[in-house]
Amino acid sequence: MSVGLILITHQHLGETLLQTARSMLGELPEACEALAMSQSDDPDAVEAAARRRVQALDTGAGVLILTDMFGSTPANVASRLARGQQRRVIAGVNLPMLVRVLNYRDLPLTELVNKAISGGHDGILLCDQECSDAAARSPHR
């Protein structure tokens, strides 16, 4: 039994991240999807739709909800979904975080949260000097 995964983001960011992860990993698990929000969407209507999707994604191991920016409407909707449930919300989703989550989906929810946060954090690097130095040493220039 794997943790369900939903990305609740502005516009189609979540869908794009999932498409990119699919191109990198080949396949995505079934219990994995994205929900897009626009400025014109009614937050209550989106929350109701998200609640239905989260319930469908939860096969008993819980659901991890990734969102793009803390304090934004998608993050606020996601936070309301997690209250009193075996659900966790992480804001600040990025591609390294998502790939880490997809690679460790069979972990318990609490451990998966830790993997997600470390993957997101470890994927943020200052590349101006390091990348230039690595490129200069690369035999594939």
Secondary structure, DSSP 8 states (H G I E B T S, - for coil): ---EEEEEEETTHHHHHHHHHHHHHS---SSEEEEEE-TTS-HHHHHHHHHHHHHHH-SSS-EEEEESSTTSHHHHHHHHHHTTSSEEEEES--HHHHHHHHHTTTS-HHHHHHHHHHHHHHT----HHHHHHHHHH-TT-
